[in-house]
Structure formats: structure tokens, C-alpha cells
Amino acid sequence: MKSILKLCLFFCLWFLFGQCSVETSQTKINTEKILIDSVKIKRLDVDLFLLNTQNIKAKTVEFQAKYNSFYQLFISNILNPAGLTDTLYEKNVLRFVNDKDMLQVKMDIQKTFTTQDFQFLEQNLTEIIARFKVLFPNKNVPVQFVTFSSGFNYNTVFIDSTLGIGLEMYLEQKNKFYTMLQIPKYLARKMDKAYILSDAIRTWLITIFENFDEDNNLLSNAIYYGKLFYVTKALAPKINDSLIIAYTNKQLENCKKYEKNYWKFLIKDNKLFQKKLDVISTYITDGPFTTTISKECPPRIAMWYGWKIVNSYMKQNPKVSINELMRDKDYQKIFSKSKYKP
């Protein structure tokens, strides 16, 4: 495989619209008074492959106008580090769009994604944006939505008010490129179009709500991710919990079955207040399972408990709004007032 297929996976967490859930008073959101334009996705993944030696100069001007700063950022981060003005720009871009593997990826995208898929994304993104504006009226929302193909560099990005989706990262688990790139099965199973919305939302939320805490211990990291899961649920309430956290149904049932056991392990020796990066990463990093507990314990187990803590906190404190939740960086207070006890 040519060097153009460089892997720099940027994975977020994932969800799929599934079984309905009961909304709380804090997550019941009325969007009737929110007036926004319907989301329309721009297809850079299609436009880029229109380029050839005859039209690249004219098309470059056209794409700069159509995609604004995102086209420059896409080129400089993916295809040509020096950007649009460098003498190698045309050569590198044309090499990409004429690469045998990239042409096959283009065909795979065409086979995988239907018109209905893009309509589904546009409709749901429109609703998500409306709900977000109710919850966070003073926060900016994406002004542009772009799909692209980046040579397996990014799945979703949020940069300069553009929410971008790398479609080649969602070609379904058995796609031959994932095998060629030796992507682990626990990651490949989530490289499916069902996870696009959640990856996009999560990337956006992480950019807006930074994880800053002076303690920076396992508890603060767990609750931070728990907040993100809680907001994701509020923005898209028809979510299957097992898919919000990218667990299989079996993994989620395992969490519920052994909730007390895993919790005893986490609180033993004050692990929740550990600041060592190796300890924190053990319980929030993705993988096939949590190595220090058992092969049956799902990965990122601290994130699951963070979600449980945040849910309990919001239930115990019904006057706290989601906006207030996300502004609150006192993770110890949230933990104490959650009264969480499995």
C-alpha cells in the first residue's frame, strides 16, 4: 500500500439512535422557538476527486469560496503541509486524487453511503443544533458541515466553526482497508456509519468544554467524560446507552452485573484520587478490556462510573441545569453531592 495511507487515528466515543429513553426535567428541551437553518452537508469527499491538471487552479479558487478556511486547513493538515501557495500543492493533491487506493476508497464510500444516510445526518444534526442552542445559548455552534476523505487520518474534526466527517473511517468493520491497516477488532467494530453522529458530537463537545482541573486525578477525568455522555444524551435522547459509551450489550450488562465489584476495585487504595498518568490511562483508555481488573471488565470503566455519578448528581440536584453542570469544575463537589453508591 502506498505511503498515502498513513494511519493517525483520532477516535472519539460513539453512539447510535436506538431504543428510546425517558427524559428528565433537565433534559426535556423545547426547540419550538429556536429558528435555525436546516443543516446541509457539503461533500468535499466528492468535490476533491473532480480535480485534474486542467481545472485545479480554477477549482482551488472555487473550493476556497465554497469551504472557506476549511479547505486551506484540510490541504495543509492532510495533503500539503505548506498549503495552497506552495509549488508542490498541485502535484500532491493530484497524486492523492489519482492514487489507486484512494480511488477504491472513493468507490467504497459511494457503496456504503446512500442519499438517505445523508438526509438522516442532516435532519438529526439540525435537531441536535437546536437542542444545543436551548441548553447553551451563549455557546457557538458549527456553521458548516463537511464530509471529506483524508487518507485515514481523521474520523471527525471540529475546527474554525466547521464540523468535518472523514467518511473513509466509517466503511464497516470488514472493509479491506481496515484489515490492511491492521486496525484492532475492538476499534474496527466501531468504524461504521452508525457511529458518525456520536463521534461528531463528542469531537465538538470536547472542543467547547475543555477538561481542566487542578487536581487532574482519575475521579475528575471520569466525571468529565460522564458529563459529555450526559450532554450527548440530552442532545440526542433516542440513544441506546450501550452505544453512547461504545460498549456491546454484553459489556454494558457486565457493568451492571458487577457494578459493586468493579467499584470496590476502583475505590481501593484511593485509586479515584490518583494523579499518576499511568493509573488514569488504565481506566479511561480504550482497549478490548480493562487489563488490571479482568478480561470481562469493559475498557474505559472509569468513564462508565463517571456517567453514573453525573446521572446521580443531576437526579439528586434537580435545580441544577445542564449549563451549570458543564460550567462546574468542582469534581469533588459533584461526586459528594451525587450520593452515588452502587
Buried (B, 14 or more C-beta within 10 A) or exposed (E): EEEBBEEEEBBBBBBBBBEEBEEBEBBEBEBEEBEEEEBEBBBBBBBBBEBEEEEBEEBBEBBBEBBBEBBBBBBBBBBBEEBBEBEEBBEBBBBBBEBEBBEEBBEBBEEBBEEEBBEBBBEBBBBBBBBBBBBBEEEEBBEBBBBBBBBBBBBBBBBEEBBBBBBBBBBBBEBEBBEEBEBEEBBBBBBBBBBBBBBBBBBBBBEBBEBEBEEBBBBBBBBBBBBBBBBBBBBBBEBBBBBBBBBEEEBBEBBEEBBEEBBEBBEEEEBBBBEEEEBBEBBBEBEEBBEEBEEEBBBBBBBBBBBBBBBBBBEEBEEBEBBEBBEBBEBBEBBEBBEBEE
